[in-house]
């Protein structure tokens, strides 16, 4: 069996672009406000990382939102699905608009992926975005120097995270094996669960991701004590989800990749 990492599977928003994963939060805020349903940012972030239709459905089923439905009792399943369809249709064009303002590649992503490729490691991407959203994001990221060898969205495989199907299909498409030697990197618990369900090593990103949810400039404006507290909270969340390692941003993962390669060469498994 090969004793190296054949591929790294990277999330998109909050991992390689959009520091703080802000675009989907703002888009969801927009569509729920238009529907007259209050939804807080912490509640939106609670379900981040899921396929976006699943994200919207979970929000609509959350008790904080169902309590605000204009008629009681809570809506029937048919009514819930109808509103999910309506909001999802509103979300897609709104998200395409929001992407334009939040597609900045996170510092280090270009350099780190170049270093990984120099070591013979393929770069795969998974996301909760739809294909049109990802297509636009890939164009914007490529103009800044960031590309993957291939990226997939949930509709390509019939289900999003925490299911591992995007990872499985990417492994087939890119001829990658064994998955037990691959690494999944992301900023949400659902990213970590996706990687674990695929049998991979996992790295959770704290500073740039959903748990802290701040842009680069907002983060830099914080005092060190507040930064430390937020990092600790994000680290705990990702480790509770099962992350083998955590790092602040994509710029900090190369030493962890070396550690994982050492574990692989010495016979350690991601499941132990």
N, C-alpha and C positions, 0 to 999 in steps of 0.2 A: 504494500500500500504506500502511496505517495506520502512523504514526510514534509510537506510544506503546505502553505495556505494557497489554494488555487484561485479563490475569489473573495472579495469583500462585497457585501450587499449593503448598499447605502440608501437610507431614507432620503427624501428630498427636503421639504420645508422643515426648518428648525435644525437640520443636519448639514446640508450643503448650501442651501439658499434661505433667505428670509429669516434672519436672526430673530429668535423669539416666536417664530411661526405666527406672524401677525395677520397676514392676508386672509386666511380662512376664518379667523375670529371676527374680523371686521365684516366680511361678507355675510356670515351667519347673523351677526348683530343686525345688519341691514334688513335682511329678509324677515326676521322675526319681529322686528320693530314695525315693519310695514304691515304685518299680519295682526298687530296689536297684542302680541304675546311677549311678556317680559322674559328675558334670558340674560343672566349675568355672564361676565367673562369667565369667572371660575367654573361655572356650569358648562359653558361651551368647551373649555379646556379639559373638563373631566372625560369627555368622549373623543378627544383628539387622537388622530392616527387611524381611526376607522374609515372605511369607505364613506364618502360624503353622504350618500343616501342613508346609510346606517346611522351616521352621526346625527342627521336631522331626526330620524325616527326615534333614536334614543332620547334626544332632547324633548321631543313631544310626549314621550312616555314618562319623563321624569316628574316626580310629584311637584316640584317647584313650578313646573310649567302647566301641568294638568289642573292645578288649583286656579289658574287664571283663565281657563276656558270660559267663554261667555255663557255657556249653558251647562247645567249640571243635571244628572251625574256625568261622569267622565265620558268622552266620546266612544262610540262603538268602534270595533276594529276596522270596519269599513270606512268610517269617518276618519279615523286615524290614518289609514293608508291613503285616503283621498287628499288629506292635508299634507301628508308627507310628499306625495306626488307633486302637489301644487308648489310647496316650498322648494323642493328640489329643482323644479323647472325654473323658479326664480333665482335660485342659488347659482346655477351654472353661468348665466351671463354676468351676474354681479361679481362672481369670482374671477372671471376673465378680466374684468375691469380692475379689480383689486390687485391682481397679479402684476400688472404693469408697474405698480408702485412698490412692490415688495419682492422683487426678483434678484436682489443683490446677492451675489455669491459670498458666502461667509469666508472671511480671511483664513487662508490655509488650505481650503478645499482643492484648489488647482495644484498647489505645490505637493500636497500630500498624495493626491491620486497619481500625480506624475511619478512620485517616489515608489508608490505601490506597483505601478506598471513596470518600472525599472527592475523590480524584483520578480517580475513574471506573474503578478497578481491581476486577475481580471476585475473590472469594476461593473457591478450590476446595480440596478436601482429598483426600488419598490416605493409605492406611494398610496395614499388614500384618495388622491385626485382622480378625476376622470381623464380619459385619453385626450380630449381637446385641451383641457387645462395643462396636462403634462406636455403635450406637443408645444404649446406656447411657452411654457416654462423652459423646455429644453432649448428652444431657439434663443431665448433671453440669456440663459446660462452659458450656452456655447459662445455667444458673443463676448463673454467675459473669460473664456478659456476653460470652462468646466463641461465635460461630457462623460457619459457612461458608455460601456460597450453595448448595453441594452437595458432598457427600463420597461417595466410593465405596470399596468393599472388593474384594479380589481375586476373590471368587466371582462378583461382578457381571459380570466380563469374562473369566473363565476362566483367569486367571493373574495372579500378583502381580509385584512387582519382581524383577529389574531391567527386566522387560517394561514398555513404555510404555502398555499398553492402558487402564489407569484414566485416564491423562491424555487419551488420545484420546477416550474415551467422555465424559469431563467436558467436553471442548471441544465435542462435539456437543450435549450436554445444555444447556450454558450459552451456546451459539452464540458460541464464542470462536475468534478467529483473528487473525493467524497465530500458530502455536505458536512460531515462531522469535522472536517478540517477548514470549513469556511467560517467567515465572521459576519454577523449582522450588526450594523451600527445604526442607531436611531435615538430619538429624543423622547419617546413616549413609552409607557408600559406596553401598549399594543405592539410597538416595534420589537420590544424585547420578547414578548410572547410569540410573535411571528418567528423570530430567530430560533427560540427554544423549540417550538413545534416543528421546525425544519431540522432540528438536531445540530444546530450551529453553536459556536461560541458567540457571545453577545457583548457589545459595548454600548452603554447608555451615555448620552451627551447631556450635560447638566446646564451649562451657562447659556448655550445658544438655543435651547429648546423650549418646549411647551410648558414645562413646569414653572420656569421663571417667567417666560413670556415677555421679555423686554427686547427692544431693538438694541443694536450695538451702542448707539449714543445714549439711550436711557440707562443701559448697564454701566457705562463709563461714568455717568453722573452720580452714581451711588457711592456712599462712603464704604471703606473696606469692611467694616463690621457688618453692615447690611448685606454686602456681597457674600460674605462668609456664611451668614445665616441662610440666605437663599440657596447657595450651593449645597449646603448641608441638607436642606429639605429636599432638593431635587435629587441628590445622591441617594437619600433614603428611599424615595419613591421608586427610583429605577432599580435599586438593589432588591427592594421588596418584590418587584416584578420578576426578579431572577437574573438580573444582569451580572455577568461574570466580572466585568470591569466597568468603571465609569471614567469619563474625562470631561473637561470643561467644554471643549469644542473639537471639531474635526482636526484642528491644527495640533492637537495634543495626543493623537492616537498612535503614532508610529512606535513609541516605546512599548505600548501595549500589544501591538501587532508582533513585535519581536518576542515579547513574553509568551504570547500564544504559540508562536512558532516553536519556541523552546519546549513548551508543554507537549506539543504534538510530537516533536522528535524524541522526547523522553517517554512517550507512550501514555501520556495523560489524555483523558477524554473530556469533552465539553459537558458530559452528563455526570461527571464525578466532582 
